[in-house]
Amino acid sequence: MALPDVTTHQDRLLTVNINDAPPPSMDGVSLTPLFLDRENGVWVLYGKFAPGTVLPTHFHTGTVHFFTTKGQWNYREYPDDVQTAGSYLYEPGGSIHTFTVPADATEAAEGFMVVNGANVNFVDGVYQNITDAGSLEEMFKALAKATGAPLNYISPGAAAARRAS
């Protein structure tokens, strides 16, 4: 069998390096967007979470893959299932939990996440907001504009533009 014809021409790879532009930190959390796809509801981020971080309780409308690269964290609802460097976690759609990093942790927890769908966020059981690829893209654009920091991530539009050139 012969190699197939190239159907997607690329003059360069679609790639992002998390070390190129450190994101601003908000309340001990810094998120680096890697891929944001509003249309298909997929978001890929690299996150750093300082010791003592507690994120709002959230309900996942879709699946999540989370690979921990540094530190440790756990869900408040599952205190015995501590995630440490090298841990891979799959979360089915419909799951609900509260992300926490122990206050006495010696380093920030870091990891790479692939999220399908949205997080529906609650504080003390009261609905707060929804986080999805679109809301994250708007947040990252606003932060880049406010701080003058560069913003570099992959999106389906960037892939199409790269193919067209």
C-alpha positions as CSV (number, residue, x, y, z in Angstrom):
1,M,0.0,0.0,0.0
2,A,1.4,3.4,-0.9
3,L,1.4,6.5,1.3
4,P,-1.8,8.5,0.9
5,D,-1.8,11.9,-0.8
6,V,-1.3,14.8,1.6
7,T,-4.8,16.4,2.3
8,T,-3.7,18.9,4.8
9,H,-0.7,20.9,3.8
10,Q,1.3,22.5,6.6
11,D,4.3,24.7,6.0
12,R,4.9,24.6,9.8
13,L,3.7,22.5,12.7
14,L,0.9,23.8,14.9
15,T,2.8,23.9,18.2
16,V,2.8,25.9,21.5
17,N,5.5,25.9,24.2
18,I,4.3,26.6,27.7
19,N,7.7,28.2,28.5
20,D,7.4,30.9,25.7
21,A,5.1,33.2,27.5
22,P,4.3,32.6,31.2
23,P,0.7,33.5,31.9
24,P,-0.4,35.9,34.6
25,S,-1.3,34.3,37.9
26,M,-4.7,35.0,39.5
27,D,-5.2,33.9,43.1
28,G,-2.4,31.4,42.8
29,V,-3.7,29.8,39.6
30,S,-2.0,30.3,36.2
31,L,-3.5,28.7,33.1
32,T,-1.8,28.5,29.7
33,P,-4.1,27.9,26.8
34,L,-2.8,25.3,24.3
35,F,-5.9,24.6,22.2
36,L,-9.3,26.3,22.3
37,D,-12.1,25.1,20.0
38,R,-15.4,27.0,20.6
39,E,-17.3,25.1,17.9
40,N,-16.6,21.6,19.3
41,G,-16.3,22.6,22.9
42,V,-12.8,21.4,23.5
43,W,-10.2,23.2,25.6
44,V,-6.7,22.1,26.4
45,L,-4.8,23.9,29.1
46,Y,-1.6,23.6,31.2
47,G,-2.3,24.7,34.7
48,K,-0.2,25.6,37.8
49,F,-2.0,25.7,41.1
50,A,-0.3,27.1,44.2
51,P,-0.5,25.4,47.6
52,G,-3.8,26.1,49.3
53,T,-5.7,26.5,46.0
54,V,-9.4,25.5,46.1
55,L,-11.3,25.9,42.9
56,P,-15.1,26.1,42.8
57,T,-17.1,22.9,42.9
58,H,-17.9,22.1,39.3
59,F,-20.0,19.7,37.2
60,H,-18.6,18.4,34.0
61,T,-20.9,18.3,31.0
62,G,-18.3,16.2,29.1
63,T,-15.1,14.2,29.7
64,V,-11.8,15.4,31.1
65,H,-8.3,13.9,30.8
66,F,-5.8,15.3,33.4
67,F,-2.1,14.4,33.5
68,T,-0.3,15.7,36.6
69,T,3.3,16.7,35.9
70,K,4.3,18.2,39.2
71,G,3.2,18.5,42.8
72,Q,0.0,16.9,44.3
73,W,-3.7,17.6,44.4
74,N,-6.9,15.9,45.1
75,Y,-10.7,16.3,44.9
76,R,-12.3,17.3,48.2
77,E,-14.8,14.5,47.6
78,Y,-12.1,11.9,47.1
79,P,-9.4,12.7,49.7
80,D,-7.7,9.3,49.5
81,D,-7.2,9.5,45.7
82,V,-4.2,11.9,45.7
83,Q,-2.9,12.8,42.3
84,T,0.9,13.2,42.1
85,A,3.4,13.7,39.3
86,G,2.9,11.0,36.7
87,S,-0.8,10.5,37.6
88,Y,-3.3,10.3,34.7
89,L,-7.0,10.9,35.6
90,Y,-10.0,10.3,33.4
91,E,-13.2,12.0,34.5
92,P,-16.5,10.9,32.9
93,G,-19.1,13.5,31.8
94,G,-21.6,14.1,34.7
95,S,-19.0,14.1,37.4
96,I,-18.9,16.8,40.1
97,H,-16.0,17.6,42.4
98,T,-13.8,20.3,44.0
99,F,-10.2,20.6,43.0
100,T,-7.8,21.3,46.0
101,V,-4.1,21.6,46.6
102,P,-3.1,21.0,50.2
103,A,-2.1,24.2,52.0
104,D,1.0,22.5,53.3
105,A,2.1,21.3,49.8
106,T,5.8,22.0,49.2
107,E,5.3,23.0,45.6
108,A,2.5,24.0,43.1
109,A,0.5,21.3,41.5
110,E,0.9,21.3,37.7
111,G,-0.8,19.5,34.9
112,F,-2.1,19.2,31.4
113,M,-5.9,18.9,30.8
114,V,-8.1,18.1,27.8
115,V,-11.7,19.1,28.5
116,N,-14.7,18.3,26.4
117,G,-17.8,20.5,27.1
118,A,-18.1,22.9,30.0
119,N,-17.7,23.2,33.7
120,V,-20.8,24.4,35.5
121,N,-19.4,26.2,38.6
122,F,-20.9,26.4,42.1
123,V,-19.9,28.1,45.3
124,D,-21.5,26.8,48.5
125,G,-24.0,25.0,46.3
126,V,-25.1,28.1,44.4
127,Y,-24.6,28.4,40.6
128,Q,-21.9,30.9,39.7
129,N,-21.0,30.6,36.0
130,I,-20.0,28.3,33.2
131,T,-16.5,27.8,31.9
132,D,-16.1,26.6,28.4
133,A,-13.7,27.0,25.4
134,G,-15.4,30.3,24.4
135,S,-15.4,31.9,27.9
136,L,-11.8,30.9,28.4
137,E,-10.8,32.4,25.0
138,E,-12.5,35.7,25.9
139,M,-10.8,35.7,29.3
140,F,-7.3,35.0,27.8
141,K,-7.8,37.7,25.2
142,A,-8.8,40.2,27.8
143,L,-5.8,39.3,30.0
144,A,-3.4,39.6,27.1
145,K,-4.8,43.0,26.2
146,A,-4.8,44.3,29.8
147,T,-1.2,43.1,30.5
148,G,0.3,43.4,27.1
149,A,1.4,39.8,27.4
150,P,1.6,37.7,24.2
151,L,-1.1,35.1,23.6
152,N,-0.3,32.0,21.6
153,Y,-2.6,29.0,21.3
154,I,-3.9,26.7,18.6
155,S,-7.5,27.0,17.4
156,P,-9.3,25.4,14.4
157,G,-9.2,28.9,12.7
158,A,-5.4,29.0,13.0
159,A,-5.2,25.6,11.5
160,A,-7.3,26.6,8.6
161,A,-5.4,29.8,8.1
162,R,-2.1,27.9,8.1
163,R,-3.4,25.5,5.5
164,A,-4.5,28.3,3.3
165,S,-1.1,30.0,3.2
